[in-house]
Amino acid sequence: MSALILIGPDGSGKSTLLAEYARRGYTTADVDHAVACSLGVPVADLFTTVAPAQRIELTAAIVRDLFDDIRREPQTLFILALPADYVDIPDVVAQFVTLKNDADLTVVVVEAGVSALMTRLGLYGPRVTNIVLPRKELKAQLEKRLPLYYQHADHRVDTTHESRENMACDVADGVIMLINPPASRS
């Protein structure tokens, strides 16, 4: 296999898993982090301070470059996390579908329930926000995107009841087992 692609909603644990894989020595890339770094903004500000057209254009360019790396270096196991909204960017979806057809690739949806995502994203409690009904908006977003994630996925991992520490260890091990199952004993 030349690549493991992690997809799923914000707050599901993709970045946590990537950090663990990087710690273990894998070649990793988080597209949201790469876009934010290229623009000189924190990831937390990516959707509030950057013009959507600029973010989408840069996301598509970074994804194209990363997918080209996967094609050029099939001997290297790349582990990438795509942004939650990749399914809303036609150019990225087209690149993704082409890569899935051309390369030896495994796609894992990292998902979690609405309450877990709300907590992880800090959408509970008093705060200043431009989101009027965050739970309702997040639920609507998930209802739209989850079926699209599932169309692209080979496996699904639910992190709803996982702590950050458990994700960084046990869930990371579990995903690796999905893509590299132990040899069966005869």
C-alpha positions, 0 to 999 in steps of 0.5 A: 500500500502506498497511502492511508487516507483519513477522512471524516468530520472536524473533531473526529480524531484525524489530526490526533491519529496523524500526530501518533503516526508521525511520532512512530516515523510514518510520512504524514500530512494534515491538509488543514495544517498545511493550508494554515501554515502556507497562509500563516494562520493558526488552524483554528482561524482557517475558516474564520479569517481566510477567504473561502475561495483562497482556502479552497484554491490552496487546499486543492493545490496542496492535495494535488501535490500530496497525491502526486507524491503518492504516485511518484513514491509508491514504496513510501507509506504516506498517511494523509488527513483530508479536510472535513469539507473536501467532499464540498470541493469538486476539484479535490473530490475528482483528484481523490477519486482518480488517486483511489483508482490509480494507487494502492490506497486505503481510506478510513473514515474517522467518525464520532457522534455529535455530542463528542464532536461538539465537546471536542470542538468546544461548541458547548458553553458560553462563548462568542460565535457566529454559529447560532445553533451549533448542534443543529448546524453540525448535525446537518453538516454530518447528515450531508457529508457522512454518506459521501465519506462512506462512499469513499471509505474502505473502513470506518473507525468510531472514536465517540468514546475514545479519549485523546490518549486512547486515540493516539495509541489503541485506535492508531494501532487498530487502524494499522491492523486494518491495513496490515492484518497479521498473517493467519496461522495455518 
